[in-house]
Amino acid sequence: MPDTHPNPPPPPPKPPEPEPPLDPPVGKPPPLPKPGGPIPEADRAQ
């Protein structure tokens, strides 16, 4: 049976997905705050 309907237009191309942030390497400590500055409450609480 011949297809009498025209082909639907192709879907618009999807935008590239942003790459997920890389996890910090295991065993690497977080960067230390710069010496001489006040320690924020959030950093001190940890």
C-alpha positions, 0 to 999 in steps of 0.5 A: 500500500503506497504511502500517500502522506508526505513524510513529517518534517524532521525534529529540530536538533537537540541542543548539546547537553552540558557536561556534568561537573567532574567529581573532585579526585578521591583523597584530594582535600578541599582547597584551604581558605587563604591565610590572613582572612576571616573564616566564614561561619559556613567554613568554620561549621564544617 
